[in-house]
Amino acid sequence: MPAIDVNHPLRVALAGFGQAGRCHAETWATMPGAIITGVYSLRPDVEATDIANVCGPHVPVYSDYERMLAESGCDFVSICTLHDTHAAEAIAAAKHGKHFIVEKPICLTPEDLLAVRRAVDSSGVRAFVGFQEFHYGQLQATIEAVDKGWLGRVHLAEIDYYNGIGPWVPQHWWARTRKIGRSSMLFCGCHPLMMLMLVMKGVKVAEVEAFATKTAAPDFADFEYPTTQVNLIRFADGRLGKVTSCLDSLNPYYWRNTLIGSEGTLIDTKIMSRVMLPGLDTKGWQQLATRSINDAGTVTPDMFRPMFERILANLRHDEPMPYSGFNAAFEMHRVLFACDEAARTGRPVSLP
Ligand SMILES: NC(=O)c1ccc[n+]([C@@H]2O[C@H](COP(=O)([O-])OP(=O)(O)OC[C@H]3O[C@@H](n4cnc5c(N)ncnc54)[C@H](O)[C@@H]3O)[C@@H](O)[C@H]2O)c1
């Protein structure tokens, strides 16, 4: 049964109004079929004017999250606050019977991951996780190329994320801390790990190994955790993945995909396939003309719209939710916590 009546707009409340929250707000505010009914702000004194400009002058601004849940009349919450409050806010949303999207990561510990899972299951709300980058352009095309079988059985997937979260990045003040940013994988590596899980199509992970290091560049010296982590992932059916999460490179944001399969290869936007189309030169590359992922270092509202359209279609018409569904993200977080444990202990970690 659809979660939301198609005859009424989806009443959306927002938690957090930073870079991500503003993108969520601008997207929901311009979408037919949705209205914003309240905003929880961590800094109402600083953000109230901006919130009124984006969401409308009559939208109430709350400095208390629970009050917003109780009073705003929302059906749905976009949780875009800092990492250390995501789990509690997701659980509270579920307890109030509100569907929600939580920005990545869902939480910072395996215990909280299970607690959010239990709250979602027992309340029956629908939950989504903020991986908008798989809903358009290069990464969507890559996932769909695998789904169509153009690479055959992918036995090796290397997904590498290189970014520089130095003091010039607005999020640096909290991203660098163990309390809020927590680890390279939780801050950014969850994106390439999610990509790996999506191209491996839900096959269970058997075992991971991981190693972490950091740059010698002084720009990143105040990070409270190792900024670069390389993870080796063995799937239960024997296939292999490698995920790099590098927050201390000096280049512009760069995402690298290398997928090797039994019928072809895909590297970034180049694809070679023996089965894609008859008549193609099987020794040559085809170029995927598609929006590059490499403009995603700074998020903009247009990047969120395809994901939000799918959320609306899921809530109103029970349409499937690819790429950002809670179950897939839950599995990815289990693997992520195993990777972080492997990096911390220097030992391989098996997943039950
Ligand atoms: N899906 C994506 O691609 C994507 C992109 C960016 C952020 N995110 C996620 O969204 C969430 C929020 O990140 P963000 O980039 O919006 O963070 P942000 O730093 O822009 O803002 C986050 C919150 O921190 C508050 N804040 C900002 N400066 C503050 C200060 N000086 N003192 C106290 N509070 C302050 C803001 O009010 C806001 O509510 C995080 O979970 C992040 O990982 C996801």
Ligand as a Chemical Component Dictionary entry (heavy atoms), coordinates in Angstrom:
data_LIG
# 
_chem_comp.id                   LIG 
_chem_comp.type                 NON-POLYMER 
_chem_comp.pdbx_formal_charge   0 
_chem_comp.three_letter_code    LIG 
# 
loop_
_chem_comp_atom.comp_id 
_chem_comp_atom.atom_id 
_chem_comp_atom.alt_atom_id 
_chem_comp_atom.type_symbol 
_chem_comp_atom.charge 
_chem_comp_atom.model_Cartn_x 
_chem_comp_atom.model_Cartn_y 
_chem_comp_atom.model_Cartn_z 
_chem_comp_atom.pdbx_ordinal 
LIG N1  N1  N 0  25.140 13.369 -0.199 1  
LIG C1  C1  C 0  26.153 14.204 -0.391 2  
LIG O1  O1  O 0  26.783 14.238 -1.444 3  
LIG C2  C2  C 0  26.508 15.154 0.716  4  
LIG C3  C3  C 0  27.166 16.339 0.447  5  
LIG C4  C4  C 0  27.459 17.203 1.504  6  
LIG C5  C5  C 0  27.116 16.833 2.791  7  
LIG N2  N2  N 1  26.503 15.646 3.010  8  
LIG C6  C6  C 0  26.126 15.234 4.369  9  
LIG O2  O2  O 0  25.131 16.138 4.842  10 
LIG C7  C7  C 0  25.279 16.331 6.243  11 
LIG C8  C8  C 0  25.490 17.798 6.524  12 
LIG O3  O3  O 0  26.661 18.227 5.846  13 
LIG P1  P1  P 0  26.797 19.714 5.281  14 
LIG O4  O4  O 0  27.804 19.656 4.188  15 
LIG O5  O5  O -1 25.464 20.281 5.013  16 
LIG O6  O6  O 0  27.461 20.398 6.542  17 
LIG P2  P2  P 0  27.541 21.958 6.898  18 
LIG O7  O7  O 0  28.809 22.138 7.647  19 
LIG O8  O8  O 0  27.333 22.787 5.679  20 
LIG O9  O9  O 0  26.293 22.181 7.858  21 
LIG C9  C9  C 0  25.810 21.176 8.703  22 
LIG C10 C10 C 0  25.120 21.768 9.886  23 
LIG O10 O10 O 0  26.100 22.352 10.696 24 
LIG C11 C11 C 0  25.657 23.624 11.120 25 
LIG N3  N3  N 0  26.805 24.507 11.218 26 
LIG C12 C12 C 0  27.498 25.036 10.188 27 
LIG N4  N4  N 0  28.490 25.818 10.671 28 
LIG C13 C13 C 0  28.396 25.763 12.017 29 
LIG C14 C14 C 0  29.123 26.354 13.073 30 
LIG N5  N5  N 0  30.159 27.157 12.845 31 
LIG N6  N6  N 0  28.760 26.056 14.344 32 
LIG C15 C15 C 0  27.737 25.235 14.584 33 
LIG N7  N7  N 0  26.993 24.655 13.621 34 
LIG C16 C16 C 0  27.319 24.915 12.365 35 
LIG C17 C17 C 0  24.713 24.116 10.093 36 
LIG O11 O11 O 0  23.750 24.910 10.702 37 
LIG C18 C18 C 0  24.110 22.847 9.546  38 
LIG O12 O12 O 0  22.898 22.531 10.169 39 
LIG C19 C19 C 0  26.448 15.454 6.653  40 
LIG O13 O13 O 0  25.945 14.204 7.023  41 
LIG C20 C20 C 0  27.258 15.308 5.391  42 
LIG O14 O14 O 0  28.061 14.157 5.377  43 
LIG C21 C21 C 0  26.180 14.829 2.001  44 
# 
loop_
_chem_comp_bond.comp_id 
_chem_comp_bond.atom_id_1 
_chem_comp_bond.atom_id_2 
_chem_comp_bond.value_order 
_chem_comp_bond.pdbx_ordinal 
LIG N1  C1  SING 1  
LIG C1  O1  DOUB 2  
LIG C1  C2  SING 3  
LIG C2  C3  SING 4  
LIG C2  C21 DOUB 5  
LIG C3  C4  DOUB 6  
LIG C4  C5  SING 7  
LIG C5  N2  DOUB 8  
LIG N2  C6  SING 9  
LIG N2  C21 SING 10 
LIG C6  O2  SING 11 
LIG C6  C20 SING 12 
LIG O2  C7  SING 13 
LIG C7  C8  SING 14 
LIG C7  C19 SING 15 
LIG C8  O3  SING 16 
LIG O3  P1  SING 17 
LIG P1  O4  DOUB 18 
LIG P1  O5  SING 19 
LIG P1  O6  SING 20 
LIG O6  P2  SING 21 
LIG P2  O7  DOUB 22 
LIG P2  O8  SING 23 
LIG P2  O9  SING 24 
LIG O9  C9  SING 25 
LIG C9  C10 SING 26 
LIG C10 O10 SING 27 
LIG C10 C18 SING 28 
LIG O10 C11 SING 29 
LIG C11 N3  SING 30 
LIG C11 C17 SING 31 
LIG N3  C12 SING 32 
LIG N3  C16 SING 33 
LIG C12 N4  DOUB 34 
LIG N4  C13 SING 35 
LIG C13 C14 SING 36 
LIG C13 C16 DOUB 37 
LIG C14 N5  SING 38 
LIG C14 N6  DOUB 39 
LIG N6  C15 SING 40 
LIG C15 N7  DOUB 41 
LIG N7  C16 SING 42 
LIG C17 O11 SING 43 
LIG C17 C18 SING 44 
LIG C18 O12 SING 45 
LIG C19 O13 SING 46 
LIG C19 C20 SING 47 
LIG C20 O14 SING 48 
# 
